Amino acid sequence: MKNTLFFLFMFICFQFTYAQFSGKIVYQFEYQTKNNLPLEDVLEGTKIDSVSYTINEKAYKSVSYSNGEIIEEYVYDPASKKMLFSMGNRPYYLYLKTDLEKFKSDVKLQIDHTHTKDFLGYSAYKTTHPTTGEINYYSDEITIDTSRFSKHYFMQWNEILKQTKGGIPLKTITKHNGYTEIKTAVNIEKQAINEMDFSFDEEKMQVAAYNNLDEVIDFPDLKDRGFWCYQAVVEQNSNRLIDGKDYQLILRFVIHPDGKITHIEIEESDYEYLNEAAKQIIETCDLGFEPGLINGLPVSSEIYYPINF
């Protein structure tokens, strides 16, 4: 009887120690630049200070912060296998469909179990990505069930999960052009996650991100009515132009499967007095944009387009 109780106790302890992870991990970011250059001179995008990452065996959610404010968040919808991004002032989700065959890869991580570090009491081994050189540290005690993500081809996550036995990184070191980004877990909370933690607005429009598309959307050749309309708007605003100077504004908008254009926004402009004119060109001139395709089918897609005056 004593032996039975002992083995039962050991089995329970074993199961608890290696139970699948469900909970939240908070990461802090630090940056190192080459030759001590100012970070703002080399940083690609906005500086992220921290990320709150929630995950269980079905879904995950990530919220990025800069100066205490949310700058990006995304949630994984297991039903559609999409990552749904909330970014900036967009009144729609940008999505990445994670099970597209185009993302499939047979990446083989370089795994070094002899190189270990301790993070918040968890011993973690080192992996190196053979193509990008990215370094990650994983613990056998922080793992998830991989079966629900077997077709999560985006970022080769299905392969990485398989090779790390469902590991969630506790530290990531990524080298960029001119700087290194270091992301380290500073808090780990094991807890049951409510499905509401992964909820999203199902009525909100979803728009394909450019890297989901079969091919990058081609800029149309300006001709016929579209060309003359473009030129007319430029001429109407010619009194605002300074001779010899180039004026370019970058616009962002959505092209729908039927070719309709909505949600026109100025993405980059140093010439506020030309913003409305640039929008007018997209709104009123039939420039001939065609929607992006996923697996050969037209989808609502986002595009960035330069307007030159």
Disulfide bonds with the S-S distance in Angstrom:
Cys229-Cys285 1.92
